[in-house]
Amino acid sequence: MTSRKKQRRLTAGVLLLFLPVFSPASTGVPSGKIPFHTVHVGSHGLIDTNRNRFHRYWQSRGGIDVFAESPFYAGRIQLGFQYMPFSAVSDRQPSFNSLFVYADWKKEWRLSRTLACFLGGRAGFCRMRFDRSASGFSVHLMQEQEFAAGLCSGLHYAWSEKWRLSVTGVTWKIFTHERIHLAFLSMGLSRRFNTPPWLRKFLE
């Protein structure tokens, strides 16, 4: 797939992902959701939870999700990356490391003073770097990068104004020649910071 086609796919995916943000219903800014006023920075442990044809050939060893999240009009916007290595089941195919670089937008609903749930969509790129362990594997196929999109949902538990614990489920569809469907579950902590005025002005 050419780089131009990949760029067009990413642009279309991101526009569809963030379309709800710019809809007429989202033009007002709810109290406490001023864009980029605060930012949560966090990291989560990551596991692969689904099983399908892909998992006959590769098994995950767990991974990590690192991100920054901020209020954005009617919802929240998040930028981050997910790193997860996969081990080959046999020596007929190579093991590989995957890196998802993504953006997402989600809507959050408060269930109580400390508990909230959320639902949203995300899009980005999945970069796969293969090792040389497989016999007869072409050196020209050592790495691949494809567009990926999916959904995310989960729960936040904020026990203080600055700290929260989150559990998140993510489904990914990777647009390789043979589509790859993955489902990740993550859990971890994030800390809230007030965005410096100069940075908030730049982002706005």
trRosetta pair geometry for C-beta under 8 A, 3 or more apart (Angstrom, degrees):
i j d omega theta_ij theta_ji phi_ij phi_ji
1 5 5.2 -111 -177 79 93 130
1 6 5.9 106 128 -56 116 92
1 146 7.4 83 42 -112 146 84
2 5 4.8 98 61 6 81 100
2 6 7.1 -144 99 -4 45 87
3 6 5.5 -54 -150 37 38 114
3 7 6.3 39 153 -22 69 104
4 7 5.7 -53 -148 35 32 111
4 8 6.5 32 154 -18 65 104
5 8 5.8 -54 -149 36 33 110
5 9 6.4 34 153 -20 65 105
6 9 5.7 -55 -150 35 32 112
6 10 6.4 30 154 -18 66 106
6 125 7.8 47 178 -109 117 113
6 145 7.3 49 -146 110 155 97
6 146 7.4 -126 -122 -133 111 40
6 147 6.1 -180 -151 -42 74 99
7 10 5.7 -54 -147 37 32 110
7 11 6.3 33 155 -20 66 106
8 11 5.8 -54 -146 36 31 111
8 12 6.3 28 157 -15 65 107
9 12 6.0 -59 -149 39 28 108
9 13 6.2 27 155 -19 65 111
9 147 4.3 -106 120 -40 128 163
9 175 6.9 -126 180 66 153 162
10 13 5.7 -58 -146 38 30 112
10 14 6.2 26 159 -17 66 107
10 123 7.1 150 -147 147 64 116
10 124 7.7 29 -134 -142 104 24
10 125 6.9 -20 -98 -61 127 92
10 147 5.5 -149 -70 -110 73 111
11 14 6.1 -57 -146 37 27 106
11 15 6.4 27 156 -18 63 108
12 15 5.8 -57 -148 37 30 111
12 16 6.4 26 156 -15 65 107
13 16 5.9 -59 -150 39 30 108
13 17 6.1 33 153 -25 65 109
13 123 4.0 167 142 -152 117 151
13 147 6.3 164 -17 -173 151 124
13 149 5.2 -137 -151 -79 128 127
14 17 5.4 -53 -145 33 33 116
14 18 6.3 2 166 4 67 110
14 103 6.6 38 -124 65 103 128
14 123 5.5 -143 -76 78 58 135
15 18 6.7 -73 -143 49 24 88
15 19 6.4 53 155 -60 62 91
16 19 5.7 -26 -149 -15 31 121
16 121 7.9 -65 118 116 87 153
16 123 7.8 96 65 -43 93 149
17 103 7.2 125 111 98 153 94
17 104 7.1 -108 -177 -132 130 47
17 105 5.9 136 151 21 89 106
17 121 4.9 -144 -134 103 84 113
17 122 6.8 60 -141 -123 138 17
17 123 4.9 -131 -49 0 144 118
17 149 7.5 -145 -72 -139 114 109
18 21 4.8 -28 -177 15 80 124
18 22 7.0 54 138 -6 86 100
18 77 7.9 22 -112 -108 113 111
18 105 5.2 117 -103 -19 71 149
19 22 6.5 -77 -159 45 37 93
19 23 6.8 57 149 -51 71 95
20 23 5.4 -34 -150 -4 43 121
20 26 6.4 109 153 -39 65 147
20 74 7.3 -102 140 75 95 129
20 75 7.3 54 105 -13 116 139
20 105 7.0 178 59 117 103 134
20 107 7.8 -63 126 -52 148 113
21 26 5.6 -149 -169 133 30 159
21 72 6.4 -27 -133 131 130 110
21 73 5.6 111 -162 59 86 133
21 74 6.6 -173 -128 40 54 96
21 75 6.6 -96 -95 34 87 111
21 77 7.9 24 -94 -70 146 108
21 105 5.9 -92 -51 -155 116 155
22 26 6.5 -68 -66 73 7 124
23 26 5.0 81 58 10 76 105
23 27 8.0 -114 98 -35 43 78
24 27 6.0 -29 -158 -14 41 115
25 74 7.1 49 117 -86 82 160
26 73 5.3 69 168 143 101 127
26 74 3.9 -95 -131 -9 95 133
26 75 7.8 -33 -133 -7 128 89
27 73 7.7 -40 -121 -155 16 128
28 74 7.8 71 70 -75 68 94
29 33 6.1 -157 -176 86 76 88
29 34 6.2 55 169 -102 134 53
29 35 7.2 -88 -125 -21 126 84
29 73 6.0 -90 -103 -127 76 60
30 33 4.6 41 69 27 90 125
30 74 7.1 88 -7 -114 110 55
32 71 7.7 -165 133 -101 59 161
33 37 7.9 170 179 21 18 124
33 71 4.3 -162 -156 -167 66 134
33 72 7.9 -54 172 40 98 18
33 73 7.0 45 134 171 115 10
33 74 7.5 67 134 -108 153 18
34 37 4.0 72 79 -42 103 130
34 71 6.5 77 63 92 37 136
35 70 7.3 64 -171 135 55 111
35 71 6.1 -133 -107 106 33 82
35 72 5.2 50 -123 -123 91 50
35 73 6.0 5 -70 -41 106 64
35 203 7.4 -151 138 120 102 112
35 204 6.3 127 94 -99 118 91
36 39 7.2 2 -152 -63 61 96
36 70 5.1 27 -105 161 50 146
36 71 7.1 -119 -26 65 24 73
36 72 7.4 48 -42 -87 69 74
36 195 5.4 -11 159 -2 78 175
36 199 7.7 -139 168 123 123 85
36 200 4.9 160 119 -131 111 78
36 203 4.4 156 -114 95 167 143
36 204 6.3 -139 43 -55 136 84
37 70 7.7 151 39 -168 48 101
37 71 6.2 -7 32 46 93 123
37 194 7.4 -42 157 -146 67 72
37 195 6.1 -169 171 26 18 114
37 200 6.7 47 -102 -126 38 137
38 70 6.6 175 88 -134 50 79
38 71 6.7 59 48 1 83 104
38 192 5.5 6 172 -170 126 104
38 193 6.7 160 -162 81 76 41
38 194 5.7 -52 -107 -107 78 45
38 195 6.1 -155 -105 -16 19 88
39 68 5.6 -2 -179 -174 115 100
39 69 6.8 148 -160 74 64 40
39 70 4.6 -33 -102 -82 74 100
39 192 7.2 154 82 -150 35 58
39 193 5.4 -19 64 61 85 91
39 195 5.4 89 -14 -73 104 95
40 68 7.0 160 83 -157 51 49
40 69 4.5 -14 58 60 102 97
40 70 7.3 -176 18 -72 70 48
40 164 7.3 -34 -135 38 136 120
40 190 4.3 48 172 148 107 130
40 191 6.8 160 -149 76 66 27
40 192 5.2 -35 -91 -90 75 68
40 193 7.8 157 -92 16 27 71
41 67 7.5 -173 -144 96 46 50
41 68 5.1 -12 -100 -105 75 81
41 190 6.2 170 82 -157 27 87
41 191 6.0 -22 60 59 80 81
41 193 6.6 12 2 2 108 117
42 66 7.6 -167 100 -144 44 49
42 67 6.1 -10 62 61 79 85
42 69 7.7 -15 20 9 106 109
42 166 7.2 81 132 23 165 127
42 188 5.9 145 164 113 109 110
42 189 5.8 -152 -141 108 108 44
42 190 2.6 -66 -58 -92 132 86
42 191 6.8 148 -77 8 81 58
43 64 6.2 -8 -173 -174 106 104
43 65 6.7 158 -157 83 54 54
43 66 4.8 -12 -105 -100 90 73
43 67 7.6 154 -90 18 44 68
43 188 5.4 -99 104 164 49 154
43 189 7.4 6 54 60 64 68
43 190 7.8 143 8 -85 39 72
44 64 7.0 152 79 -160 51 55
44 65 4.3 -6 55 56 101 107
44 67 7.9 5 3 10 102 111
44 166 7.0 -72 -88 80 124 102
44 168 6.7 -50 -121 32 172 116
44 186 3.7 66 138 167 137 116
44 187 5.9 148 -155 69 101 16
44 188 3.3 -151 -104 10 56 125
45 62 6.9 -20 -175 -173 93 111
45 63 7.8 138 -169 82 51 41
45 64 6.5 -41 -113 -104 41 64
45 65 7.9 -27 53 19 5 85
45 186 6.4 170 82 -149 43 73
45 187 6.1 -15 54 60 91 72
45 188 5.8 144 5 -65 65 105
46 62 6.5 136 79 -171 63 61
46 63 4.0 -37 75 75 120 84
46 64 5.8 -156 8 -72 110 12
46 65 5.1 111 -63 -26 123 95
46 82 6.1 127 -108 -154 167 104
46 84 6.0 -100 106 -79 128 112
46 184 5.5 -11 -166 -170 100 121
46 185 7.5 152 -152 79 52 41
46 186 4.6 -20 -98 -95 71 100
47 60 7.1 144 -161 102 53 133
47 62 5.6 -28 -95 -111 72 76
47 63 7.7 169 -76 27 29 74
47 184 6.9 150 76 -154 38 68
47 185 5.4 -19 62 61 91 89
47 186 7.5 167 18 -81 63 51
48 55 7.9 170 135 -96 131 117
48 60 3.8 118 8 14 132 150
48 62 8.0 -131 2 -84 80 36
48 63 7.9 65 -38 4 87 110
48 84 6.8 114 -50 -178 106 150
48 182 6.2 -64 -136 -161 103 103
48 183 7.2 104 -163 72 60 56
48 184 6.0 -43 -99 -98 51 70
49 169 7.8 -49 30 -134 150 96
49 183 5.0 -69 63 104 93 101
49 184 6.8 137 4 -127 93 17
49 185 4.9 61 -40 -10 134 110
50 55 7.7 -160 110 -32 66 137
50 181 7.0 -61 101 123 154 91
50 182 6.5 177 45 -156 117 37
50 183 3.8 89 -23 28 115 113
51 55 4.9 -88 -143 53 66 156
52 55 6.0 105 49 10 45 100
52 181 6.0 31 28 68 162 105
53 56 5.8 -37 -167 7 46 115
54 57 6.6 -79 -175 43 41 97
54 58 6.3 -38 160 45 81 101
54 180 5.4 80 -91 -138 146 88
54 181 7.2 -174 -5 48 133 62
54 182 7.4 -69 78 -74 158 82
55 58 6.6 -83 -119 70 40 60
55 59 6.4 67 -156 -89 83 64
56 89 6.8 -81 153 8 42 160
57 88 6.7 -34 166 -144 73 71
57 89 5.5 -130 -153 17 26 113
57 90 7.7 -68 -139 27 65 87
57 93 5.4 14 -174 46 115 154
58 86 4.1 26 176 165 123 123
58 87 6.7 150 -155 72 70 36
58 88 6.0 -42 -99 -101 74 44
58 89 6.6 -117 -71 -22 24 86
58 93 7.5 -86 -61 104 90 130
58 95 7.4 129 -127 -125 99 58
58 96 7.5 -37 -123 34 143 93
59 86 6.7 151 72 -159 26 75
59 87 5.4 -25 65 61 83 91
59 89 6.3 94 -13 -75 100 84
60 63 6.9 -65 -174 -24 119 102
60 84 5.6 -19 -145 172 118 117
60 85 7.2 130 -151 85 64 49
60 86 5.4 -45 -92 -101 59 74
60 87 7.7 146 -116 14 11 77
61 84 7.7 162 53 -172 65 73
61 85 5.1 -15 40 79 115 99
61 86 7.3 -176 -1 -101 83 25
61 87 6.0 77 -45 -20 109 108
62 84 7.2 -133 131 -134 20 89
63 82 6.2 69 127 175 135 82
63 83 5.2 -167 -164 96 109 54
63 84 3.1 -74 -55 -90 148 77
63 85 7.0 159 -86 11 95 58
63 98 7.9 -51 -97 68 153 93
63 184 7.8 -52 54 -136 120 129
64 82 7.3 -176 93 -147 42 54
64 83 5.5 2 54 53 84 95
64 84 7.9 175 21 -70 47 66
65 80 6.2 42 179 151 83 138
65 81 7.5 -172 -146 95 53 40
65 82 4.7 -14 -101 -102 82 85
65 168 7.8 -91 78 66 165 135
65 184 7.8 127 -58 142 128 143
65 186 5.0 -10 13 -131 138 159
65 188 7.3 -172 62 18 96 141
66 80 5.7 -179 93 -156 47 97
66 81 5.9 -2 57 56 90 80
67 78 5.4 9 -179 -177 128 107
67 79 6.6 161 -153 86 76 40
67 80 2.9 -38 -98 -82 85 135
67 81 7.7 179 -76 20 68 44
67 190 7.7 -42 75 -103 94 128
68 78 7.0 169 86 -150 41 63
68 79 5.6 -7 58 60 88 88
68 80 6.8 166 17 -73 54 83
69 76 5.7 29 178 164 105 118
69 77 7.0 174 -150 90 62 41
69 78 4.1 -17 -101 -100 90 92
69 79 7.9 179 -79 23 49 55
69 190 7.2 6 29 -172 116 160
70 76 6.7 173 88 -157 29 80
70 77 5.9 -16 62 61 79 86
70 78 7.8 159 17 -83 57 50
70 195 7.2 40 -125 -59 131 133
71 75 8.0 176 -154 111 57 30
71 76 5.7 -56 -106 -104 40 76
71 77 8.0 37 135 17 12 78
72 75 6.0 -16 70 78 86 69
72 76 6.0 114 21 -138 87 23
72 77 4.0 47 -15 -13 149 106
72 105 6.8 -87 75 -127 136 99
74 107 6.9 -19 134 -110 90 95
75 105 5.5 84 97 176 140 87
75 106 5.6 -180 -180 89 122 34
75 107 4.6 -76 -107 -86 110 55
75 108 6.7 130 -147 0 67 79
75 120 6.9 125 -178 -98 142 122
76 105 7.2 164 81 -152 43 54
76 106 5.5 -21 59 63 90 83
76 107 7.9 158 16 -94 78 18
76 108 5.9 41 -7 -22 120 120
76 118 7.3 -41 37 -137 124 143
76 120 7.8 -98 64 -60 82 154
77 103 7.0 -10 -172 -173 94 96
77 104 7.3 167 -154 87 50 47
77 105 5.4 -20 -101 -99 71 77
78 103 7.0 159 85 -157 54 50
78 104 4.9 -7 57 57 101 91
78 105 7.7 180 19 -79 75 31
78 106 7.2 9 0 7 116 108
78 122 7.6 -45 73 -102 105 117
79 102 7.4 -179 -147 95 47 53
79 103 5.3 -15 -100 -104 73 78
80 101 7.9 -160 106 -146 37 48
80 102 6.2 -13 66 62 72 87
81 99 6.1 -6 -175 -174 115 88
81 100 6.3 161 -158 85 59 56
81 101 4.9 -18 -103 -100 96 63
81 102 7.1 146 -98 17 42 75
82 98 7.8 -5 108 114 88 97
82 99 7.4 162 82 -155 50 42
82 100 4.2 4 51 51 98 110
82 102 7.2 12 2 6 99 121
82 170 7.9 -145 -64 72 161 161
82 184 6.9 9 -165 -164 153 179
83 97 7.1 -7 -167 -180 90 101
83 98 7.2 162 -153 88 43 58
83 99 5.3 -6 -104 -106 76 76
83 100 7.9 -150 -66 26 35 69
84 97 7.7 167 91 -159 35 60
84 98 5.2 -12 66 61 80 103
84 100 8.0 15 13 -2 100 102
84 184 7.5 -139 -52 -106 154 128
85 95 7.1 24 177 167 97 110
85 96 7.4 -171 -152 104 64 37
85 97 4.7 -34 -102 -106 78 74
85 98 7.3 171 -94 18 25 71
86 95 6.2 -173 98 -159 61 72
86 96 5.6 3 57 61 100 74
86 97 7.5 177 19 -92 69 26
86 98 6.4 44 -11 -13 108 109
87 95 4.9 -21 -129 -117 43 119
88 91 6.9 103 111 -95 134 29
88 92 7.7 -169 174 56 129 54
88 93 4.9 -173 -135 87 124 79
88 94 5.9 -147 -51 147 139 12
88 95 4.6 -111 -12 -64 88 66
88 133 6.8 -167 26 86 138 127
88 134 6.7 166 -100 -71 172 102
89 93 7.8 33 40 50 74 108
90 93 6.8 71 70 24 78 79
91 133 6.5 -108 -137 144 81 94
91 134 6.1 160 174 -119 57 56
91 135 6.2 48 143 -5 104 96
92 134 6.3 24 149 -146 18 105
92 135 7.3 -42 -110 44 43 90
93 134 5.2 -28 -165 -101 13 142
93 137 7.5 101 -143 -87 41 124
94 130 4.3 79 98 -175 139 106
94 131 5.1 -172 -174 61 112 66
94 132 6.9 -10 -119 -87 131 9
94 133 5.3 132 -129 49 75 82
94 134 4.0 -97 -57 -9 72 113
94 137 5.2 51 -38 -105 116 172
95 130 7.3 147 85 -150 38 64
95 131 5.2 10 65 24 85 119
95 133 6.0 32 13 31 92 137
96 128 5.0 26 158 -176 140 95
96 129 6.0 161 -160 78 87 39
96 130 4.4 -42 -94 -95 105 61
96 131 6.8 -157 -86 -3 49 73
97 128 7.3 162 80 -151 44 51
97 129 5.1 -10 56 57 93 96
98 126 5.9 -16 -165 -170 105 100
98 127 7.1 148 -157 78 51 49
98 128 5.3 -17 -101 -98 76 77
99 126 7.2 152 77 -156 44 50
99 127 4.6 -15 60 58 97 100
99 128 8.0 -173 22 -73 68 35
99 129 7.8 26 0 -3 106 103
100 124 5.9 96 178 88 79 129
100 125 7.3 174 -147 89 50 44
100 126 5.1 -20 -96 -100 76 76
100 127 8.0 -175 -76 20 29 68
100 148 6.2 -75 -129 69 104 152
100 172 7.0 -99 -105 -113 147 148
101 124 5.0 -156 95 178 53 128
101 125 5.3 2 53 54 95 89
101 127 7.3 29 -3 -4 103 108
102 122 4.9 37 173 169 129 118
102 123 6.6 161 -147 87 87 24
102 124 3.2 -116 -98 -15 59 145
102 125 7.9 -161 -73 29 61 48
102 148 7.5 -68 -90 84 108 107
103 122 6.6 -180 92 -149 36 80
103 123 6.5 -17 60 63 79 71
103 124 6.2 137 10 -72 62 100
104 120 5.3 104 165 120 107 126
104 121 6.3 -167 -146 101 88 36
104 122 3.2 -42 -87 -91 105 96
104 123 7.5 138 -88 12 64 54
104 152 5.8 12 -160 19 160 137
105 120 5.4 -155 101 -161 43 125
105 121 6.7 0 56 57 76 74
105 122 7.8 161 17 -85 50 60
106 118 4.7 57 148 169 129 115
106 119 6.2 173 -155 89 96 24
106 120 2.5 -97 -94 -34 77 138
106 121 7.6 163 -82 16 70 41
106 152 6.3 -73 -82 80 132 106
107 118 6.5 171 85 -150 42 74
107 119 6.0 -15 57 62 89 76
107 120 6.3 153 9 -75 60 88
108 116 5.3 22 -179 164 105 129
108 117 7.3 165 -152 88 61 36
108 118 4.4 -28 -99 -95 72 101
108 156 7.6 -4 -143 13 123 131
109 116 6.4 167 84 -160 40 81
109 117 5.5 -13 60 62 93 83
109 118 7.2 170 17 -84 67 48
110 113 8.0 34 179 -96 118 19
110 115 7.6 118 -165 89 60 52
110 116 4.8 -42 -105 -101 54 98
111 115 4.5 -46 67 103 110 101
111 116 6.0 177 8 -101 82 33
111 117 6.1 62 -36 -9 118 94
112 115 4.6 40 41 37 98 97
114 157 6.0 28 147 -161 96 67
114 158 5.3 -146 -155 66 67 67
114 159 6.3 41 -152 -89 129 45
115 155 6.7 -18 -163 -169 90 106
115 156 7.1 157 -153 84 42 60
115 157 5.7 -10 -101 -105 74 71
115 158 7.9 -163 -69 23 29 73
116 155 7.1 154 83 -156 45 58
116 156 4.7 -4 59 54 94 105
116 158 7.5 22 7 -4 106 108
117 153 7.4 11 178 -175 94 88
117 154 7.1 -168 -149 102 66 32
117 155 5.3 -32 -100 -98 72 69
117 156 7.7 -168 -81 17 25 74
118 152 7.7 -2 111 115 102 92
118 153 6.5 -172 94 -143 59 52
118 154 6.1 -8 54 57 91 69
118 155 7.8 170 15 -87 77 25
118 156 7.0 46 -11 -14 114 105
119 151 7.5 -11 -168 -176 80 104
119 152 7.5 167 -151 91 38 55
119 153 4.6 3 -105 -105 71 97
120 151 7.2 163 92 -157 38 64
120 152 5.4 -13 66 61 84 93
120 153 7.5 160 21 -77 58 58
121 149 7.2 5 180 -176 102 94
121 150 7.2 178 -153 98 67 35
121 151 5.6 -43 -103 -105 66 60
121 152 7.2 159 -104 17 15 80
122 149 7.0 177 94 -151 52 54
122 150 5.8 -11 60 64 89 77
122 151 7.5 149 18 -111 79 13
122 152 5.6 45 -12 -16 118 118
122 170 7.2 -25 35 -142 137 113
123 147 7.4 -9 -171 -173 96 92
123 148 7.1 167 -153 92 52 54
123 149 4.5 -8 -106 -106 84 87
123 150 7.9 159 -81 20 50 56
124 147 7.9 172 103 -151 26 57
124 148 5.9 -18 71 63 68 93
124 149 7.9 146 21 -84 51 52
125 145 5.6 8 -180 -175 119 99
125 146 7.0 154 -154 80 72 29
125 147 6.3 -53 -103 -102 64 40
125 148 6.5 112 -145 16 14 94
126 145 7.1 173 86 -148 46 54
126 146 5.6 -15 58 62 93 80
126 147 7.9 31 16 124 82 8
126 148 4.3 72 -23 -33 106 138
126 172 7.3 96 -67 177 135 138
126 174 4.9 -45 33 -120 152 118
127 143 6.9 1 -177 -174 88 107
127 144 7.5 172 -153 89 48 44
127 145 4.6 -11 -105 -103 75 92
128 143 6.5 169 91 -152 56 59
128 144 4.9 -4 57 58 103 88
128 145 7.4 -175 21 -77 67 44
128 146 7.9 4 2 11 107 97
129 142 6.8 8 -158 150 67 79
129 143 4.7 -11 -107 -104 66 100
130 134 7.9 -36 173 12 120 118
130 137 7.1 -129 141 164 137 144
130 141 6.7 7 37 123 147 78
130 142 5.4 -139 59 -155 91 44
130 143 6.6 -158 14 -74 77 45
130 144 7.9 41 -20 1 106 93
131 134 8.0 123 87 -4 75 80
132 137 6.8 -168 -144 71 49 120
132 139 7.5 8 -111 -101 106 82
132 142 7.7 -17 -72 -114 81 105
133 137 7.9 36 66 14 44 143
134 137 3.9 79 81 -36 108 128
137 141 6.8 -109 175 69 86 112
138 141 4.7 73 77 9 100 104
139 142 6.0 0 -169 -44 51 110
141 144 7.1 0 -166 -52 74 105
144 176 7.1 51 142 -113 143 108
146 174 5.5 87 90 179 126 89
146 175 5.1 -160 168 69 114 70
146 176 5.2 -114 -44 -70 171 65
147 174 7.9 157 90 -154 43 53
147 175 4.8 1 70 34 88 127
148 172 5.4 -3 -179 -166 120 104
148 173 6.6 167 -154 81 68 45
148 174 4.6 -23 -101 -102 102 67
148 175 6.8 -157 -82 2 46 80
149 172 7.6 143 78 -148 23 59
149 173 5.8 -19 65 57 72 95
149 175 7.9 35 9 -33 91 108
150 170 5.9 77 116 177 137 82
150 171 4.5 -166 -162 93 115 61
150 172 4.3 -75 -47 -95 146 41
150 173 5.9 153 -78 7 84 71
151 170 7.2 179 90 -147 46 51
151 171 5.2 16 47 44 85 103
152 168 6.0 -4 -170 -173 104 108
152 169 6.9 164 -151 86 55 51
152 170 4.7 -11 -102 -101 87 81
152 171 7.9 -159 -73 22 47 63
153 168 7.3 159 85 -152 30 64
153 169 5.5 -13 63 59 79 97
154 166 6.0 62 133 179 135 91
154 167 5.2 -165 -160 97 107 57
154 168 3.7 -67 -51 -103 157 53
154 169 5.9 160 -73 12 88 67
155 166 6.8 176 90 -147 50 58
155 167 5.2 12 50 50 91 95
156 164 5.1 4 -173 170 99 136
156 165 7.5 146 -160 78 51 44
156 166 5.0 -19 -103 -99 68 90
157 164 6.2 159 80 -162 42 79
157 165 4.7 -13 61 60 101 93
157 166 7.4 -174 21 -76 67 42
158 161 7.6 48 167 -108 119 18
158 163 7.1 149 -149 93 67 46
158 164 4.0 -38 -93 -97 72 104
159 163 6.3 -26 57 90 85 99
159 164 7.2 154 11 -107 64 49
159 165 7.3 32 -9 0 105 101
160 163 4.9 41 50 37 107 90
161 192 7.0 -97 143 59 63 134
162 191 5.6 7 161 -157 91 80
162 192 5.0 -138 -142 48 51 89
163 189 6.5 -20 -162 -164 95 109
163 190 7.6 157 -148 82 51 44
163 191 5.8 -22 -95 -104 67 72
163 192 7.6 -126 -54 9 27 85
164 189 7.2 152 81 -151 43 62
164 190 5.8 -16 61 60 90 87
164 192 7.5 59 -4 -31 105 102
165 187 7.4 11 -180 -173 90 88
165 188 7.6 -157 -146 114 64 20
165 189 5.9 -36 -99 -96 62 70
166 186 7.9 13 108 107 95 92
166 187 6.9 -172 93 -141 53 51
166 188 6.6 -15 57 63 86 59
166 189 7.7 147 16 -104 82 21
166 190 6.4 16 -2 3 124 111
167 185 7.5 -6 -173 -173 87 90
167 186 7.4 169 -153 89 44 51
167 187 4.9 -7 -104 -100 73 92
168 185 7.4 163 87 -155 51 46
168 186 4.9 -11 60 60 96 97
168 187 7.5 176 20 -76 69 45
169 183 7.0 -5 -172 -175 93 94
169 184 7.3 163 -155 87 47 53
169 185 5.5 -16 -103 -103 73 73
169 186 8.0 179 -79 22 29 70
170 183 7.1 167 87 -155 51 50
170 184 4.6 -6 59 57 101 97
170 185 7.9 -174 23 -76 72 30
170 186 7.2 19 0 1 111 110
171 181 7.3 -12 -173 -169 94 86
171 182 7.3 162 -157 88 49 49
171 183 5.1 -17 -104 -103 72 80
172 180 7.6 -5 112 108 100 89
172 181 7.1 163 86 -153 60 41
172 182 4.5 -4 56 60 107 95
172 183 7.5 -167 19 -76 73 34
172 184 7.1 37 -10 -5 111 104
173 179 6.2 -13 -168 -172 91 113
173 180 7.4 151 -158 79 42 52
173 181 5.7 -10 -103 -102 70 73
174 179 6.8 153 73 -161 58 59
174 180 4.1 -6 51 58 113 104
174 181 7.8 -151 19 -67 76 30
174 182 7.2 36 -14 3 109 108
175 179 6.6 -20 -117 -112 40 84
176 179 6.4 159 55 -102 73 27
176 180 5.6 44 22 -10 121 102
195 199 5.4 -121 178 85 95 111
195 200 4.5 112 115 -65 123 100
195 203 7.6 -56 -179 19 150 141
196 199 4.6 78 65 11 91 106
196 200 6.9 -165 87 -10 43 87
197 200 5.7 -57 -142 38 31 111
197 201 6.2 32 159 -21 66 106
198 201 5.9 -53 -149 35 28 112
198 202 6.6 30 151 -20 61 106
199 202 5.5 -53 -150 35 35 114
199 203 6.3 30 154 -17 67 106
200 203 5.8 -56 -146 39 31 108
200 204 6.2 26 158 -16 66 110
201 204 6.0 -59 -143 40 28 107
